[in-house]
């Protein structure tokens, strides 16, 4: 487990798939993601099997938020999203990451920014990365704001790089270097 102030990351489990599938088929959640077709449970299970075959550094993680303590005084954790690194380059020590807060009840409360900071801390301090980057749709102000609050730098714009909802959308590229991380 990887712990933050209000969140923790853990490995994706088979039992998580129904909730993840619900999120990736929600039009509001999809608005900010690169997924454009409905997914089935078979698709989600195939994705899960693929995740399990990836190198450990590139396995997706579940984002959980701490709820009120149970009767024994232990925190109760609730899954609110997922994140992970991919395109890890061992020579340049760089990786791209993706994140999704799928439970819309947790939007606009700083959880995305906290998760991004936690993921950067994991990337720089555990995986020994030097550069972490991302691509985000220019039409996703909530995500852009979270990345800016986490101190990501705008590197550039890929013009009309994505086709979604009948139109072409610019893709923004943002990054952070190890020596820019304050966590």
C-alpha positions as CSV (number, residue, x, y, z in Angstrom):
1,X,0.0,0.0,0.0
2,X,1.0,3.6,-0.6
3,X,-0.4,6.0,1.8
4,X,-1.1,9.7,1.6
5,X,-2.9,12.2,3.9
6,X,-6.5,11.1,2.9
7,X,-5.8,8.5,0.2
8,X,-4.0,5.2,-0.3
9,X,-3.1,3.3,-3.4
10,X,-3.4,-0.5,-3.7
11,X,-3.3,-3.1,-6.4
12,X,-6.3,-3.7,-8.6
13,X,-8.3,-6.8,-7.6
14,X,-10.7,-8.8,-9.6
15,X,-13.6,-7.7,-7.3
16,X,-12.9,-4.0,-8.4
17,X,-13.9,-4.7,-12.0
18,X,-17.7,-4.1,-11.8
19,X,-17.1,-0.7,-10.3
20,X,-14.3,0.2,-12.7
21,X,-16.6,-0.9,-15.6
22,X,-19.4,1.3,-14.3
23,X,-17.1,4.3,-14.3
24,X,-15.6,3.8,-17.7
25,X,-19.1,3.5,-19.2
26,X,-20.3,6.7,-17.5
27,X,-20.5,9.6,-20.1
28,X,-19.4,12.2,-17.6
29,X,-16.4,10.2,-16.5
30,X,-15.6,9.4,-20.2
31,X,-15.6,13.1,-21.1
32,X,-12.0,13.4,-19.8
33,X,-10.7,10.0,-20.9
34,X,-9.4,8.7,-24.2
35,X,-11.9,5.8,-24.1
36,X,-14.6,6.4,-26.7
37,X,-16.6,3.1,-27.0
38,X,-18.7,1.3,-24.4
39,X,-16.8,-1.5,-22.7
40,X,-18.2,-4.9,-21.6
41,X,-17.2,-7.0,-18.6
42,X,-15.3,-9.2,-20.9
43,X,-13.3,-6.2,-22.1
44,X,-12.7,-5.2,-18.5
45,X,-11.5,-8.7,-17.6
46,X,-9.2,-8.7,-20.6
47,X,-7.8,-5.4,-19.4
48,X,-7.3,-6.8,-15.9
49,X,-5.4,-9.8,-17.2
50,X,-3.2,-7.5,-19.2
51,X,-2.5,-5.4,-16.1
52,X,-1.4,-8.5,-14.3
53,X,1.1,-9.3,-17.1
54,X,2.8,-5.9,-17.0
55,X,6.0,-5.2,-15.2
56,X,5.3,-4.4,-11.5
57,X,6.3,-0.7,-12.1
58,X,3.5,-0.3,-14.7
59,X,0.6,-2.0,-12.9
60,X,-2.4,0.1,-12.4
61,X,-3.4,1.1,-8.8
62,X,-6.7,1.7,-7.2
63,X,-7.2,5.0,-5.4
64,X,-9.1,4.7,-2.1
65,X,-10.2,7.4,0.3
66,X,-10.3,6.9,4.1
67,X,-13.8,6.9,5.5
68,X,-14.9,7.1,9.1
69,X,-13.4,4.4,11.3
70,X,-15.2,1.1,11.9
71,X,-16.3,-0.2,15.3
72,X,-12.8,-1.5,16.0
73,X,-11.3,2.0,15.2
74,X,-9.7,1.0,11.9
75,X,-10.3,3.2,8.9
76,X,-12.7,2.0,6.2
77,X,-11.4,2.5,2.7
78,X,-13.6,3.3,-0.3
79,X,-12.4,3.0,-3.9
80,X,-12.8,6.3,-5.8
81,X,-10.6,5.8,-8.9
82,X,-7.5,4.4,-10.4
83,X,-4.1,5.5,-11.7
84,X,-0.8,4.2,-12.9
85,X,2.4,4.6,-15.0
86,X,2.9,3.3,-18.5
87,X,5.4,3.8,-21.3
88,X,8.2,3.5,-18.7
89,X,11.6,4.1,-20.3
90,X,14.4,2.7,-18.2
91,X,17.1,4.5,-20.1
92,X,15.7,8.0,-19.8
93,X,14.0,7.2,-16.4
94,X,10.7,8.7,-17.7
95,X,7.1,7.5,-17.7
96,X,3.6,8.7,-18.6
97,X,0.8,8.4,-16.2
98,X,-3.0,8.3,-16.2
99,X,-5.5,8.9,-13.5
100,X,-9.3,8.7,-13.2
101,X,-11.4,9.7,-10.3
102,X,-14.4,7.6,-11.3
103,X,-16.7,8.3,-8.3
104,X,-18.2,11.7,-9.2
105,X,-19.1,12.3,-5.5
106,X,-15.4,12.9,-5.0
107,X,-14.8,15.4,-7.8
108,X,-13.7,19.0,-7.0
109,X,-12.5,18.1,-3.4
110,X,-8.8,18.0,-4.1
111,X,-8.5,14.2,-4.3
112,X,-7.2,14.3,-7.8
113,X,-4.4,16.7,-6.9
114,X,-3.5,14.6,-3.8
115,X,-3.5,11.4,-5.9
116,X,-1.2,13.0,-8.6
117,X,1.2,14.2,-5.9
118,X,1.2,10.7,-4.3
119,X,1.9,9.1,-7.7
120,X,4.7,11.5,-8.4
121,X,6.2,10.8,-5.0
122,X,6.0,7.0,-5.8
123,X,7.5,7.6,-9.3
124,X,10.4,9.8,-8.1
125,X,11.2,8.1,-4.7
126,X,10.4,4.5,-5.4
127,X,10.7,3.9,-9.1
128,X,13.6,6.3,-9.5
129,X,12.1,8.3,-12.3
130,X,13.5,11.6,-13.5
131,X,10.6,12.8,-15.6
132,X,6.9,12.1,-15.3
133,X,4.6,13.3,-18.0
134,X,1.0,13.2,-19.1
135,X,-1.3,14.1,-21.9
136,X,-4.7,15.6,-21.2
137,X,-7.6,16.7,-23.3
138,X,-7.7,20.5,-23.6
139,X,-11.4,20.2,-22.9
140,X,-10.8,18.7,-19.4
141,X,-10.3,21.8,-17.1
142,X,-10.8,19.8,-13.9
143,X,-7.8,17.6,-14.7
144,X,-5.7,20.5,-16.0
145,X,-6.3,22.4,-12.8
146,X,-5.3,19.3,-10.7
147,X,-2.1,18.9,-12.6
148,X,-1.2,22.6,-12.3
149,X,-1.9,22.5,-8.6
150,X,0.5,19.6,-8.4
151,X,3.1,21.7,-10.1
152,X,3.1,20.1,-13.5
153,X,4.6,22.3,-16.3
154,X,2.9,22.9,-19.6
155,X,5.2,21.6,-22.3
156,X,3.1,21.8,-25.4
157,X,0.0,21.3,-27.4
158,X,-0.7,18.5,-29.9
159,X,-3.3,20.2,-32.2
160,X,-6.4,18.3,-32.9
161,X,-4.8,15.1,-31.6
162,X,-8.0,13.4,-30.4
163,X,-11.4,13.0,-32.1
164,X,-14.3,12.9,-29.6
165,X,-18.0,13.8,-29.7
166,X,-17.9,14.7,-33.4
167,X,-14.9,17.1,-33.2
168,X,-11.2,17.3,-33.0
169,X,-9.7,18.2,-29.6
170,X,-6.2,19.5,-28.8
171,X,-4.1,17.4,-26.4
172,X,-1.9,19.2,-23.8
173,X,1.4,17.7,-22.7
174,X,2.5,18.4,-19.2
175,X,5.5,17.2,-17.2
176,X,7.4,17.3,-14.0
177,X,11.1,16.7,-13.4
178,X,12.5,15.1,-10.2
179,X,14.2,18.3,-9.1
180,X,10.9,20.2,-9.5
181,X,9.0,17.9,-7.2
182,X,8.3,19.3,-3.7
183,X,6.8,16.3,-1.9
